[in-house]
Amino acid sequence: MITKQGGVASLLNDNASSIDWKVGEESKVNNSKPIMSPAKVAELYGKNHVQLSHSSFRPYGSESFTDVKELDSYAVKRSFQPKDLTDKTALSIMRFLRVFVHAFFGNRYMHHAVVLETVAAVPGMVAGAWKHFVSLRKMRKEQGYISELLEEAENERMHLITWMELCRPTLLERLLVIIAQIGFTSFYSLAYMIAPRFCHRLVGYLEEEAVNAYSEFLEAIDKGEIENRPAPDFAIKYWNLAPGSTLRDVVAVVRTDECMHRDYNHQLSSKYQDGILE
């Protein structure tokens, strides 16, 4: 998990001003909600879930429960403004994929989430593993991002396990997951060896889509289109939610996680662009 001091939180706090964001429509419609800044995103991510490897010494209920109302008090939609061909290519790819995803799933938000998380859990593992092997091959310390990238992959996998507690994908969706995982893992692995900056930008835009999708999920629950059923016990413990929490609470904390992954990957890509990372 990312702590309040150092790690991803430090990265975003120190470099948030270097990101050129476009504010989402939600903040224009509802001016009473402040924008959830990268620093705030990092803070919330750091305190709102218990990393699996930490669960033995940070058991459920040992700290204040996650304040879901705080998460709802911010406007979360932000989009990175592309600066060059690399950024525009990553954004174009994501827009192209979005058309097919929305056409396939429509308003089946939970099934959309299942397939989305099987793909979203790939980049962190690939990037973390690649940086691990680079460190071994060059026999030098890495730049501190391996554990954070692996934590991202773990967090996305926990999202998947949570949704699997609540729905069962169809046979067609399972086949889609297998094809997507093989294809995307192969593509991303090769691309990361050649152009990590492009890869992190692509993931940043992927996470922007995830934030938008979970925002639509929340709206559907609020409108009564989806039953606000009790949250799975697994999710309550992982995100340190209060007893009696509901599906809406889970979607809210998952969306905040995706905000973290969005900001983190955009920031890594910008660091490559600025020559800070190699």
CYANA upper distance limits for C-alpha pairs under 8 A (distance plus 0.5 A):
  1 MET  CA     46 GLY  CA      6.87
  1 MET  CA     49 HIS  CA      8.11
  1 MET  CA     50 VAL  CA      7.39
  1 MET  CA     51 GLN  CA      5.51
  1 MET  CA     54 HIS  CA      8.46
  1 MET  CA    148 GLU  CA      8.34
  1 MET  CA    151 GLU  CA      6.92
  2 ILE  CA      7 GLY  CA      6.75
  2 ILE  CA      8 VAL  CA      6.76
  2 ILE  CA      9 ALA  CA      7.45
  2 ILE  CA     42 ALA  CA      8.31
  2 ILE  CA     45 TYR  CA      7.50
  2 ILE  CA     46 GLY  CA      5.26
  2 ILE  CA    148 GLU  CA      7.84
  3 THR  CA      7 GLY  CA      7.35
  3 THR  CA      8 VAL  CA      8.45
  3 THR  CA      9 ALA  CA      7.56
  3 THR  CA     43 GLU  CA      8.39
  3 THR  CA     46 GLY  CA      5.38
  3 THR  CA     47 LYS  CA      7.77
  4 LYS  CA      9 ALA  CA      6.63
  4 LYS  CA     10 SER  CA      8.50
  4 LYS  CA     42 ALA  CA      7.93
  4 LYS  CA     43 GLU  CA      6.20
  4 LYS  CA     46 GLY  CA      6.10
  4 LYS  CA     47 LYS  CA      7.89
  5 GLN  CA      9 ALA  CA      6.95
  5 GLN  CA     10 SER  CA      6.85
  6 GLY  CA     10 SER  CA      4.93
  6 GLY  CA     11 LEU  CA      7.87
  7 GLY  CA     11 LEU  CA      6.92
  7 GLY  CA    144 GLY  CA      8.28
  7 GLY  CA    148 GLU  CA      7.86
  8 VAL  CA     12 LEU  CA      6.72
  8 VAL  CA     42 ALA  CA      7.37
  8 VAL  CA    148 GLU  CA      7.54
  8 VAL  CA    264 TYR  CA      7.49
  9 ALA  CA     13 ASN  CA      6.50
  9 ALA  CA     39 ALA  CA      7.12
  9 ALA  CA     42 ALA  CA      5.30
  9 ALA  CA     43 GLU  CA      7.08
  9 ALA  CA     46 GLY  CA      8.20
 10 SER  CA     14 ASP  CA      6.48
 11 LEU  CA     15 ASN  CA      6.67
 11 LEU  CA    264 TYR  CA      8.47
 11 LEU  CA    267 GLN  CA      8.43
 12 LEU  CA     16 ALA  CA      5.73
 12 LEU  CA     38 PRO  CA      6.38
 12 LEU  CA     39 ALA  CA      6.35
 12 LEU  CA     42 ALA  CA      7.59
 12 LEU  CA    263 ASP  CA      7.99
 12 LEU  CA    264 TYR  CA      7.47
 12 LEU  CA    267 GLN  CA      7.71
 13 ASN  CA     38 PRO  CA      7.42
 13 ASN  CA     39 ALA  CA      5.45
 15 ASN  CA     19 ILE  CA      8.10
 15 ASN  CA    267 GLN  CA      8.01
 16 ALA  CA     38 PRO  CA      6.72
 16 ALA  CA     39 ALA  CA      7.86
 16 ALA  CA    267 GLN  CA      8.24
 18 SER  CA    270 SER  CA      8.38
 19 ILE  CA     80 PHE  CA      7.53
 19 ILE  CA    266 HIS  CA      8.23
 19 ILE  CA    267 GLN  CA      7.53
 19 ILE  CA    270 SER  CA      8.07
 20 ASP  CA     80 PHE  CA      6.30
 20 ASP  CA     81 GLN  CA      6.17
 21 TRP  CA     78 ARG  CA      6.51
 21 TRP  CA     79 SER  CA      5.83
 21 TRP  CA     80 PHE  CA      5.12
 21 TRP  CA     81 GLN  CA      6.30
 22 LYS  CA     78 ARG  CA      6.03
 22 LYS  CA     79 SER  CA      5.43
 22 LYS  CA     80 PHE  CA      6.64
 22 LYS  CA     81 GLN  CA      6.84
 23 VAL  CA     27 SER  CA      7.52
 23 VAL  CA     77 LYS  CA      6.86
 23 VAL  CA     78 ARG  CA      5.17
 23 VAL  CA     79 SER  CA      7.01
 24 GLY  CA     28 LYS  CA      7.79
 24 GLY  CA     75 ALA  CA      8.46
 24 GLY  CA     76 VAL  CA      8.13
 24 GLY  CA     77 LYS  CA      5.11
 24 GLY  CA     78 ARG  CA      5.67
 24 GLY  CA     79 SER  CA      7.64
 25 GLU  CA     29 VAL  CA      6.78
 25 GLU  CA     77 LYS  CA      8.04
 26 GLU  CA     30 ASN  CA      6.47
 26 GLU  CA     75 ALA  CA      6.87
 26 GLU  CA     77 LYS  CA      7.58
 27 SER  CA     31 ASN  CA      5.99
 27 SER  CA     32 SER  CA      8.43
 27 SER  CA     33 LYS  CA      6.93
 27 SER  CA     34 PRO  CA      7.82
 27 SER  CA     35 ILE  CA      7.50
 27 SER  CA     75 ALA  CA      6.11
 27 SER  CA     77 LYS  CA      8.39
 33 LYS  CA     73 SER  CA      6.45
 33 LYS  CA     74 TYR  CA      5.62
 33 LYS  CA     75 ALA  CA      6.10
 34 PRO  CA     73 SER  CA      7.95
 34 PRO  CA     74 TYR  CA      5.76
 34 PRO  CA     75 ALA  CA      6.42
 35 ILE  CA     74 TYR  CA      6.11
 35 ILE  CA     75 ALA  CA      5.30
 35 ILE  CA     76 VAL  CA      6.69
 36 MET  CA     40 LYS  CA      6.48
 36 MET  CA     41 VAL  CA      6.84
 36 MET  CA     74 TYR  CA      5.83
 36 MET  CA     75 ALA  CA      6.34
 36 MET  CA     76 VAL  CA      5.92
 37 SER  CA     41 VAL  CA      6.64
 38 PRO  CA     42 ALA  CA      6.69
 38 PRO  CA    260 MET  CA      8.02
 38 PRO  CA    263 ASP  CA      6.84
 39 ALA  CA     43 GLU  CA      6.78
 40 LYS  CA     44 LEU  CA      6.67
 41 VAL  CA     45 TYR  CA      6.59
 41 VAL  CA    256 THR  CA      7.41
 41 VAL  CA    259 CYS  CA      7.06
 41 VAL  CA    260 MET  CA      6.22
 42 ALA  CA     46 GLY  CA      6.56
 42 ALA  CA    260 MET  CA      6.64
 43 GLU  CA     47 LYS  CA      7.10
 44 LEU  CA     48 ASN  CA      6.35
 44 LEU  CA    256 THR  CA      8.07
 45 TYR  CA     49 HIS  CA      7.61
 45 TYR  CA    256 THR  CA      7.44
 45 TYR  CA    257 ASP  CA      6.57
 45 TYR  CA    260 MET  CA      7.16
 47 LYS  CA     66 THR  CA      8.26
 48 ASN  CA     65 PHE  CA      8.48
 48 ASN  CA     66 THR  CA      6.04
 48 ASN  CA    239 TRP  CA      5.87
 48 ASN  CA    240 ASN  CA      6.88
 48 ASN  CA    253 VAL  CA      8.07
 49 HIS  CA    237 LYS  CA      8.49
 49 HIS  CA    238 TYR  CA      5.85
 49 HIS  CA    239 TRP  CA      4.28
 49 HIS  CA    240 ASN  CA      6.21
 50 VAL  CA     54 HIS  CA      6.96
 50 VAL  CA     55 SER  CA      6.63
 50 VAL  CA     58 ARG  CA      7.58
 50 VAL  CA     59 PRO  CA      8.46
 50 VAL  CA     60 TYR  CA      8.40
 50 VAL  CA    237 LYS  CA      8.13
 50 VAL  CA    238 TYR  CA      5.81
 50 VAL  CA    239 TRP  CA      6.67
 50 VAL  CA    240 ASN  CA      7.36
 51 GLN  CA     55 SER  CA      6.84
 51 GLN  CA    238 TYR  CA      7.82
 52 LEU  CA    238 TYR  CA      8.34
 54 HIS  CA     58 ARG  CA      6.36
 55 SER  CA     59 PRO  CA      5.76
 55 SER  CA     60 TYR  CA      8.13
 58 ARG  CA     62 SER  CA      7.00
 60 TYR  CA    237 LYS  CA      6.10
 60 TYR  CA    238 TYR  CA      8.33
 60 TYR  CA    240 ASN  CA      6.57
 61 GLY  CA     65 PHE  CA      7.30
 61 GLY  CA    240 ASN  CA      7.22
 65 PHE  CA    240 ASN  CA      5.92
 65 PHE  CA    241 LEU  CA      5.82
 65 PHE  CA    242 ALA  CA      5.98
 66 THR  CA    239 TRP  CA      7.54
 66 THR  CA    240 ASN  CA      6.29
 66 THR  CA    241 LEU  CA      5.73
 66 THR  CA    242 ALA  CA      7.52
 67 ASP  CA     71 LEU  CA      7.50
 67 ASP  CA    241 LEU  CA      8.37
 68 VAL  CA     72 ASP  CA      6.99
 68 VAL  CA    249 ASP  CA      6.76
 68 VAL  CA    252 ALA  CA      7.42
 68 VAL  CA    253 VAL  CA      7.70
 69 LYS  CA     73 SER  CA      6.86
 70 GLU  CA     74 TYR  CA      7.86
 71 LEU  CA    252 ALA  CA      7.33
 71 LEU  CA    253 VAL  CA      7.91
 71 LEU  CA    256 THR  CA      7.86
 72 ASP  CA    252 ALA  CA      7.88
 76 VAL  CA    211 VAL  CA      8.16
 76 VAL  CA    256 THR  CA      8.49
 76 VAL  CA    259 CYS  CA      7.73
 77 LYS  CA    208 GLU  CA      8.02
 77 LYS  CA    211 VAL  CA      7.40
 77 LYS  CA    212 ASN  CA      7.47
 78 ARG  CA    208 GLU  CA      7.86
 79 SER  CA    205 TYR  CA      8.16
 79 SER  CA    208 GLU  CA      7.15
 80 PHE  CA    205 TYR  CA      8.27
 80 PHE  CA    266 HIS  CA      7.91
 82 PRO  CA     87 ASP  CA      5.34
 82 PRO  CA     88 LYS  CA      6.02
 82 PRO  CA     91 LEU  CA      8.15
 83 LYS  CA     87 ASP  CA      6.64
 83 LYS  CA     88 LYS  CA      7.84
 84 ASP  CA     88 LYS  CA      6.70
 85 LEU  CA     89 THR  CA      6.42
 86 THR  CA     90 ALA  CA      6.85
 86 THR  CA    198 PHE  CA      6.54
 87 ASP  CA     91 LEU  CA      6.74
 87 ASP  CA    198 PHE  CA      7.45
 87 ASP  CA    201 ARG  CA      7.04
 87 ASP  CA    202 LEU  CA      8.41
 88 LYS  CA     92 SER  CA      6.50
 89 THR  CA     93 ILE  CA      6.70
 90 ALA  CA     94 MET  CA      6.90
 90 ALA  CA    198 PHE  CA      7.15
 90 ALA  CA    199 CYS  CA      8.37
 90 ALA  CA    201 ARG  CA      6.88
 90 ALA  CA    202 LEU  CA      5.31
 90 ALA  CA    205 TYR  CA      7.93
 91 LEU  CA     95 ARG  CA      6.67
 91 LEU  CA    202 LEU  CA      7.26
 91 LEU  CA    205 TYR  CA      6.84
 92 SER  CA     96 PHE  CA      6.59
 93 ILE  CA     97 LEU  CA      6.78
 93 ILE  CA    202 LEU  CA      8.45
 94 MET  CA     98 ARG  CA      6.54
 94 MET  CA    202 LEU  CA      7.68
 94 MET  CA    205 TYR  CA      7.11
 94 MET  CA    206 LEU  CA      6.96
 95 ARG  CA     99 VAL  CA      7.18
 96 PHE  CA    100 PHE  CA      7.85
 97 LEU  CA    101 VAL  CA      6.79
 98 ARG  CA    102 HIS  CA      6.53
 98 ARG  CA    209 GLU  CA      8.40
 99 VAL  CA    103 ALA  CA      6.66
100 PHE  CA    104 PHE  CA      6.56
101 VAL  CA    105 PHE  CA      6.67
101 VAL  CA    112 HIS  CA      8.47
102 HIS  CA    106 GLY  CA      5.72
105 PHE  CA    109 TYR  CA      7.82
105 PHE  CA    111 HIS  CA      7.77
105 PHE  CA    112 HIS  CA      6.39
108 ARG  CA    112 HIS  CA      6.65
109 TYR  CA    113 ALA  CA      6.62
109 TYR  CA    213 ALA  CA      8.11
109 TYR  CA    214 TYR  CA      8.44
109 TYR  CA    217 PHE  CA      6.40
110 MET  CA    114 VAL  CA      6.85
110 MET  CA    163 TRP  CA      7.27
110 MET  CA    167 CYS  CA      7.57
111 HIS  CA    115 VAL  CA      7.05
111 HIS  CA    167 CYS  CA      7.75
111 HIS  CA    168 ARG  CA      8.31
111 HIS  CA    169 PRO  CA      6.74
112 HIS  CA    116 LEU  CA      6.50
113 ALA  CA    117 GLU  CA      6.51
113 ALA  CA    160 LEU  CA      8.04
113 ALA  CA    163 TRP  CA      7.70
114 VAL  CA    118 THR  CA      7.05
114 VAL  CA    160 LEU  CA      6.11
114 VAL  CA    163 TRP  CA      6.60
114 VAL  CA    164 MET  CA      7.57
114 VAL  CA    169 PRO  CA      7.98
115 VAL  CA    119 VAL  CA      7.27
115 VAL  CA    173 GLU  CA      7.75
115 VAL  CA    176 LEU  CA      8.43
115 VAL  CA    177 VAL  CA      6.59
116 LEU  CA    120 ALA  CA      6.58
116 LEU  CA    210 ALA  CA      8.22
117 GLU  CA    121 ALA  CA      6.43
117 GLU  CA    156 GLU  CA      6.38
117 GLU  CA    157 ARG  CA      7.24
117 GLU  CA    159 HIS  CA      7.06
117 GLU  CA    160 LEU  CA      5.92
118 THR  CA    122 VAL  CA      7.74
118 THR  CA    156 GLU  CA      8.33
118 THR  CA    157 ARG  CA      7.68
118 THR  CA    160 LEU  CA      7.17
118 THR  CA    177 VAL  CA      7.31
118 THR  CA    181 GLN  CA      7.70
119 VAL  CA    123 PRO  CA      8.44
119 VAL  CA    177 VAL  CA      8.30
119 VAL  CA    180 ALA  CA      7.59
119 VAL  CA    181 GLN  CA      6.71
119 VAL  CA    184 PHE  CA      7.88
120 ALA  CA    153 ALA  CA      8.07
120 ALA  CA    156 GLU  CA      6.79
120 ALA  CA    206 LEU  CA      8.35
120 ALA  CA    207 GLU  CA      8.48
121 ALA  CA    125 MET  CA      7.58
121 ALA  CA    152 GLU  CA      7.87
121 ALA  CA    153 ALA  CA      5.07
121 ALA  CA    154 GLU  CA      7.57
121 ALA  CA    155 ASN  CA      8.26
121 ALA  CA    156 GLU  CA      5.41
121 ALA  CA    157 ARG  CA      6.23
122 VAL  CA    126 VAL  CA      6.73
122 VAL  CA    153 ALA  CA      6.99
122 VAL  CA    181 GLN  CA      8.32
122 VAL  CA    185 THR  CA      7.01
123 PRO  CA    127 ALA  CA      6.43
123 PRO  CA    153 ALA  CA      7.63
123 PRO  CA    185 THR  CA      8.29
123 PRO  CA    188 TYR  CA      7.55
123 PRO  CA    203 VAL  CA      7.83
124 GLY  CA    128 GLY  CA      6.33
124 GLY  CA    149 LEU  CA      5.05
124 GLY  CA    150 LEU  CA      5.98
124 GLY  CA    151 GLU  CA      8.11
124 GLY  CA    152 GLU  CA      6.11
124 GLY  CA    153 ALA  CA      5.24
125 MET  CA    129 ALA  CA      6.45
125 MET  CA    149 LEU  CA      7.08
125 MET  CA    150 LEU  CA      5.89
125 MET  CA    152 GLU  CA      8.43
125 MET  CA    153 ALA  CA      5.99
126 VAL  CA    130 TRP  CA      6.59
126 VAL  CA    185 THR  CA      8.27
126 VAL  CA    188 TYR  CA      8.10
126 VAL  CA    189 SER  CA      6.69
127 ALA  CA    131 LYS  CA      6.66
127 ALA  CA    146 ILE  CA      8.24
127 ALA  CA    149 LEU  CA      7.24
127 ALA  CA    189 SER  CA      8.37
127 ALA  CA    192 TYR  CA      7.49
128 GLY  CA    132 HIS  CA      6.61
128 GLY  CA    145 TYR  CA      7.78
128 GLY  CA    146 ILE  CA      5.10
128 GLY  CA    147 SER  CA      7.60
128 GLY  CA    148 GLU  CA      8.44
128 GLY  CA    149 LEU  CA      5.73
128 GLY  CA    150 LEU  CA      6.19
129 ALA  CA    133 PHE  CA      6.78
129 ALA  CA    146 ILE  CA      7.90
130 TRP  CA    134 VAL  CA      6.66
130 TRP  CA    193 MET  CA      8.15
131 LYS  CA    135 SER  CA      6.65
131 LYS  CA    142 GLU  CA      7.61
131 LYS  CA    146 ILE  CA      6.88
132 HIS  CA    136 LEU  CA      6.90
132 HIS  CA    142 GLU  CA      7.97
132 HIS  CA    146 ILE  CA      7.06
133 PHE  CA    137 ARG  CA      6.47
134 VAL  CA    138 LYS  CA      6.47
134 VAL  CA    142 GLU  CA      8.50
135 SER  CA    139 MET  CA      6.09
135 SER  CA    140 ARG  CA      5.91
135 SER  CA    141 LYS  CA      6.53
135 SER  CA    142 GLU  CA      5.97
136 LEU  CA    140 ARG  CA      7.43
142 GLU  CA    146 ILE  CA      8.14
144 GLY  CA    148 GLU  CA      8.29
145 TYR  CA    149 LEU  CA      6.59
146 ILE  CA    150 LEU  CA      6.75
147 SER  CA    151 GLU  CA      6.52
148 GLU  CA    152 GLU  CA      6.76
149 LEU  CA    153 ALA  CA      6.98
150 LEU  CA    154 GLU  CA      6.72
151 GLU  CA    155 ASN  CA      6.51
152 GLU  CA    156 GLU  CA      6.76
152 GLU  CA    261 HIS  CA      7.49
153 ALA  CA    157 ARG  CA      6.74
154 GLU  CA    158 MET  CA      6.75
155 ASN  CA    159 HIS  CA      6.96
155 ASN  CA    257 ASP  CA      8.43
156 GLU  CA    160 LEU  CA      7.04
157 ARG  CA    161 ILE  CA      6.83
158 MET  CA    162 THR  CA      6.61
159 HIS  CA    163 TRP  CA      6.91
159 HIS  CA    254 VAL  CA      7.47
160 LEU  CA    164 MET  CA      6.67
161 ILE  CA    165 GLU  CA      6.99
162 THR  CA    166 LEU  CA      7.58
162 THR  CA    232 PRO  CA      7.62
162 THR  CA    234 PHE  CA      7.56
162 THR  CA    235 ALA  CA      6.55
163 TRP  CA    167 CYS  CA      6.75
164 MET  CA    168 ARG  CA      6.65
165 GLU  CA    232 PRO  CA      7.18
166 LEU  CA    232 PRO  CA      8.11
169 PRO  CA    173 GLU  CA      6.24
169 PRO  CA    174 ARG  CA      6.85
170 THR  CA    174 ARG  CA      6.76
171 LEU  CA    175 LEU  CA      6.77
172 LEU  CA    176 LEU  CA      6.66
173 GLU  CA    177 VAL  CA      6.67
174 ARG  CA    178 ILE  CA      6.89
175 LEU  CA    179 ILE  CA      6.75
176 LEU  CA    180 ALA  CA      6.38
177 VAL  CA    181 GLN  CA      6.35
178 ILE  CA    182 ILE  CA      6.72
179 ILE  CA    183 GLY  CA      6.51
180 ALA  CA    184 PHE  CA      6.10
180 ALA  CA    185 THR  CA      8.48
181 GLN  CA    185 THR  CA      6.14
182 ILE  CA    186 SER  CA      6.63
183 GLY  CA    187 PHE  CA      6.64
184 PHE  CA    188 TYR  CA      6.30
185 THR  CA    189 SER  CA      6.39
186 SER  CA    190 LEU  CA      6.83
187 PHE  CA    191 ALA  CA      6.53
188 TYR  CA    192 TYR  CA      6.33
188 TYR  CA    199 CYS  CA      7.61
189 SER  CA    193 MET  CA      7.03
190 LEU  CA    194 ILE  CA      7.16
191 ALA  CA    195 ALA  CA      6.14
191 ALA  CA    196 PRO  CA      7.45
191 ALA  CA    199 CYS  CA      7.26
192 TYR  CA    196 PRO  CA      4.98
192 TYR  CA    198 PHE  CA      8.42
192 TYR  CA    199 CYS  CA      6.48
195 ALA  CA    199 CYS  CA      7.02
196 PRO  CA    200 HIS  CA      6.70
196 PRO  CA    269 SER  CA      7.97
196 PRO  CA    272 TYR  CA      8.28
197 ARG  CA    201 ARG  CA      6.82
197 ARG  CA    268 LEU  CA      7.83
197 ARG  CA    269 SER  CA      5.00
197 ARG  CA    270 SER  CA      7.90
197 ARG  CA    272 TYR  CA      6.00
197 ARG  CA    273 GLN  CA      7.28
198 PHE  CA    202 LEU  CA      6.61
198 PHE  CA    269 SER  CA      7.36
199 CYS  CA    203 VAL  CA      6.75
199 CYS  CA    269 SER  CA      8.24
200 HIS  CA    204 GLY  CA      6.57
200 HIS  CA    265 ASN  CA      5.44
200 HIS  CA    266 HIS  CA      6.78
200 HIS  CA    268 LEU  CA      6.99
200 HIS  CA    269 SER  CA      5.68
201 ARG  CA    205 TYR  CA      6.86
201 ARG  CA    265 ASN  CA      6.82
201 ARG  CA    266 HIS  CA      5.90
201 ARG  CA    269 SER  CA      5.99
202 LEU  CA    206 LEU  CA      6.67
203 VAL  CA    207 GLU  CA      6.57
203 VAL  CA    262 ARG  CA      7.67
203 VAL  CA    265 ASN  CA      6.85
203 VAL  CA    266 HIS  CA      8.33
204 GLY  CA    208 GLU  CA      6.82
204 GLY  CA    261 HIS  CA      7.56
204 GLY  CA    262 ARG  CA      4.96
204 GLY  CA    263 ASP  CA      7.30
204 GLY  CA    264 TYR  CA      8.12
204 GLY  CA    265 ASN  CA      5.55
204 GLY  CA    266 HIS  CA      5.58
205 TYR  CA    209 GLU  CA      6.93
205 TYR  CA    262 ARG  CA      7.51
206 LEU  CA    210 ALA  CA      6.90
206 LEU  CA    262 ARG  CA      8.17
207 GLU  CA    211 VAL  CA      6.67
207 GLU  CA    258 GLU  CA      6.30
207 GLU  CA    259 CYS  CA      7.56
207 GLU  CA    261 HIS  CA      6.96
207 GLU  CA    262 ARG  CA      5.33
208 GLU  CA    212 ASN  CA      6.82
208 GLU  CA    258 GLU  CA      8.20
208 GLU  CA    259 CYS  CA      7.92
208 GLU  CA    262 ARG  CA      6.53
209 GLU  CA    213 ALA  CA      6.55
210 ALA  CA    214 TYR  CA      6.63
210 ALA  CA    255 ARG  CA      7.97
210 ALA  CA    258 GLU  CA      6.99
211 VAL  CA    215 SER  CA      6.61
211 VAL  CA    255 ARG  CA      6.04
211 VAL  CA    256 THR  CA      8.35
211 VAL  CA    258 GLU  CA      6.43
211 VAL  CA    259 CYS  CA      6.91
212 ASN  CA    216 GLU  CA      6.84
213 ALA  CA    217 PHE  CA      6.74
214 TYR  CA    218 LEU  CA      6.70
214 TYR  CA    251 VAL  CA      7.03
214 TYR  CA    252 ALA  CA      8.25
214 TYR  CA    254 VAL  CA      8.34
214 TYR  CA    255 ARG  CA      6.27
215 SER  CA    219 GLU  CA      6.83
215 SER  CA    255 ARG  CA      7.80
216 GLU  CA    220 ALA  CA      6.71
217 PHE  CA    221 ILE  CA      6.95
217 PHE  CA    251 VAL  CA      7.92
218 LEU  CA    222 ASP  CA      6.70
218 LEU  CA    248 ARG  CA      6.94
218 LEU  CA    251 VAL  CA      7.20
218 LEU  CA    252 ALA  CA      7.81
219 GLU  CA    223 LYS  CA      6.64
220 ALA  CA    224 GLY  CA      6.82
220 ALA  CA    225 GLU  CA      5.67
220 ALA  CA    226 ILE  CA      6.45
221 ILE  CA    225 GLU  CA      6.27
221 ILE  CA    226 ILE  CA      5.33
221 ILE  CA    227 GLU  CA      6.98
221 ILE  CA    228 ASN  CA      6.73
221 ILE  CA    248 ARG  CA      7.30
224 GLY  CA    228 ASN  CA      8.39
228 ASN  CA    246 THR  CA      6.67
228 ASN  CA    247 LEU  CA      5.88
228 ASN  CA    248 ARG  CA      6.68
229 ARG  CA    246 THR  CA      6.23
229 ARG  CA    247 LEU  CA      6.05
230 PRO  CA    244 GLY  CA      7.31
230 PRO  CA    245 SER  CA      6.74
230 PRO  CA    246 THR  CA      4.78
230 PRO  CA    247 LEU  CA      6.32
231 ALA  CA    235 ALA  CA      7.16
231 ALA  CA    236 ILE  CA      7.14
231 ALA  CA    244 GLY  CA      7.96
231 ALA  CA    245 SER  CA      6.14
231 ALA  CA    246 THR  CA      4.86
231 ALA  CA    247 LEU  CA      5.34
231 ALA  CA    249 ASP  CA      8.19
231 ALA  CA    250 VAL  CA      7.21
232 PRO  CA    236 ILE  CA      6.92
233 ASP  CA    237 LYS  CA      6.86
234 PHE  CA    238 TYR  CA      6.66
235 ALA  CA    239 TRP  CA      6.55
235 ALA  CA    240 ASN  CA      8.46
235 ALA  CA    241 LEU  CA      8.24
235 ALA  CA    250 VAL  CA      7.46
236 ILE  CA    240 ASN  CA      6.11
236 ILE  CA    241 LEU  CA      5.20
236 ILE  CA    242 ALA  CA      7.42
236 ILE  CA    243 PRO  CA      7.69
236 ILE  CA    245 SER  CA      7.52
236 ILE  CA    250 VAL  CA      8.33
237 LYS  CA    241 LEU  CA      6.97
239 TRP  CA    253 VAL  CA      7.82
241 LEU  CA    245 SER  CA      6.93
241 LEU  CA    249 ASP  CA      8.43
245 SER  CA    249 ASP  CA      6.70
245 SER  CA    250 VAL  CA      8.33
246 THR  CA    250 VAL  CA      7.15
247 LEU  CA    251 VAL  CA      6.80
248 ARG  CA    252 ALA  CA      6.70
249 ASP  CA    253 VAL  CA      6.93
250 VAL  CA    254 VAL  CA      6.61
251 VAL  CA    255 ARG  CA      6.54
252 ALA  CA    256 THR  CA      6.96
253 VAL  CA    257 ASP  CA      6.85
254 VAL  CA    258 GLU  CA      6.88
255 ARG  CA    259 CYS  CA      6.85
256 THR  CA    260 MET  CA      6.98
257 ASP  CA    261 HIS  CA      6.98
258 GLU  CA    262 ARG  CA      6.53
259 CYS  CA    263 ASP  CA      6.71
260 MET  CA    264 TYR  CA      6.50
261 HIS  CA    265 ASN  CA      6.54
262 ARG  CA    266 HIS  CA      6.75
263 ASP  CA    267 GLN  CA      6.56
264 TYR  CA    268 LEU  CA      6.73
265 ASN  CA    269 SER  CA      6.66
266 HIS  CA    270 SER  CA      6.73
267 GLN  CA    271 LYS  CA      6.71
268 LEU  CA    272 TYR  CA      6.90
268 LEU  CA    277 LEU  CA      8.46
269 SER  CA    273 GLN  CA      6.75
270 SER  CA    274 ASP  CA      6.59
271 LYS  CA    275 GLY  CA      6.69
271 LYS  CA    276 ILE  CA      5.60
271 LYS  CA    277 LEU  CA      6.18
272 TYR  CA    276 ILE  CA      6.33
272 TYR  CA    277 LEU  CA      5.25
272 TYR  CA    278 GLU  CA      6.75
